[in-house]
Structure formats: structure tokens, C-alpha cells
């Protein structure tokens, strides 16, 4: 059964709104579930690894929260040297996805656990070349994805990718 977020909690309004929630037994179940939800403790864990580039600002490489891993946007920084080495979109995309993989590994995940990627490109004309590298890392059961061209990326990068994964 699906519940509306702003459903009414009084029995009278419930009877008037039974298309929204259902019968009185469903109403009791709904209130019970709402009270259980209020008691859930949300856990947050910082994910950090030397195998991925250090953050270039006040943020974490990734956060694990309630079975999800949120990887901050990764630039094509080689973590061994701390700078961007690749000059073209294919080399930069490859490095970004290596960085994402390393951070996911630190969280106990792989690219197979990814459910959503957001790709930021400094130039949308690089989309096809980025996609050629991307499909080498994601071969089937593709995650959801958005791709945007934006004016500038930090450190003059051509690509940045942020990722959401689910721990299996």
C-alpha cells in the first residue's frame, strides 16, 4: 500500500479521505508505520581512501548513509601525484572512473552497485568520447545517468562524475 506524505491522521478526515489511504485497518497500519519511521536512526559514515584523490574543498570523498554510498563529484586527478595528468576527454574520463571505483571499493562496493551517475562536461561535444570510455566500465544493467554541459569545472577538468551506489 502506498501512503501519501501529507495524509490526514484523524479518524473523521480518514473516513472522508478513504480513497487516499483505504480502510480503518489501513489507517492504523499507516499510523504505526509513520511512528516506526520517526524512530529510525540514520547512520552516516565518512568514506575516505588514499586510493582516490583528496578533496579539493571542504567535502568528503563519499558518505555512506543507510545502505547508500554517495560519492562526491570526482575529477580526473591522479591520486598518486595529486594533479590532472590527462589532457583529453578519454584519458580524463578513464581517470575519473578509476577514482570512483577506488572510493566505492573503500566503501565495500563496486561499479555493479551503482544506481545513478551524474556526468558534468565542460563541453557537450565531448559527450560521445566520454561515453566510449564510460561503457568500458558499465557493461550491462546500466545505472541511471544524467549528463550536463557546464561552463567550467574545477582545476580546468573536462569531466566530473558523481555517483550513488547501493550496498548489496
HELIX and SHEET records of a PDB file:
HELIX    1   1 UNK A   11  UNK A   16  1                                   6    
HELIX    2   2 UNK A   18  UNK A   21  1                                   4    
HELIX    3   3 UNK A   24  UNK A   38  1                                  15    
HELIX    4   4 UNK A   89  UNK A  106  1                                  18    
HELIX    5   5 UNK A  111  UNK A  113  5                                   3    
HELIX    6   6 UNK A  124  UNK A  126  5                                   3    
HELIX    7   7 UNK A  127  UNK A  137  1                                  11    
HELIX    8   8 UNK A  154  UNK A  156  5                                   3    
SHEET    1   A 6 UNK A  44  UNK A  47  0                                        
SHEET    2   A 6 UNK A  62  UNK A  65 -1                                        
SHEET    3   A 6 UNK A  68  UNK A  74 -1                                        
SHEET    4   A 6 UNK A 159  UNK A 166 -1                                        
SHEET    5   A 6 UNK A 114  UNK A 121 -1                                        
SHEET    6   A 6 UNK A 144  UNK A 149  1                                        
SHEET    1   B 2 UNK A  77  UNK A  78  0                                        
SHEET    2   B 2 UNK A  83  UNK A  84 -1                                        
END                                                                             
